[in-house]
């Protein structure tokens, strides 16, 4: 089994995950650091660039993850495909795109059903007395018009994760395969 073959196959799966929600890599676990504890949550993979390797996701600017990434750009991404028994770990440096040309370009290509998520009256993680979907009541069953959705741009954020180290583990009954990619080097490590 060659490192380059496995690497190229997994990049292909990551790219496929952008368009196919059934692909296990469509969502991934993102870890950030707050003052005292690591924080972990699931986000949706929106884009991948492969030279240099970068992954991207969108989020609400009011979320804790954005505050954490502004204070400390170090983050980790974890992907796992249970059926293929593949784990991909990424150590990353984050770039927060908010109200800039990059964020605007992504916003302009964002579907109305996704835009309504950024119109929520509450910042993510706000304590509520009663359950609320955090979508304006008038848009629970329908999408906003393009014009009405523009208010959500205020909260829209596009996060770029520059991968500084990649670790791929392929679990196999006859011996696991694990390797790292760092600084243009690819090398096996003990599983």
Secondary structure, DSSP 8 states (H G I E B T S, - for coil): --HHHHHHHHHHHHHHHHH-TTSGGGEEEEEEE-SSSEEEEEEE--EEEETTEEEEEEEETTSHHHHHHHH--EEEEEEEETTTTEEEEEEEEEEEE-SSHHHHHHHHTS-HHHHGGGG-SS-TT---SS---SS-GGGSSS---HHHHGGGGGTEEEEEEEEEEEEEEE--TT--EEEEEETTEEEE---
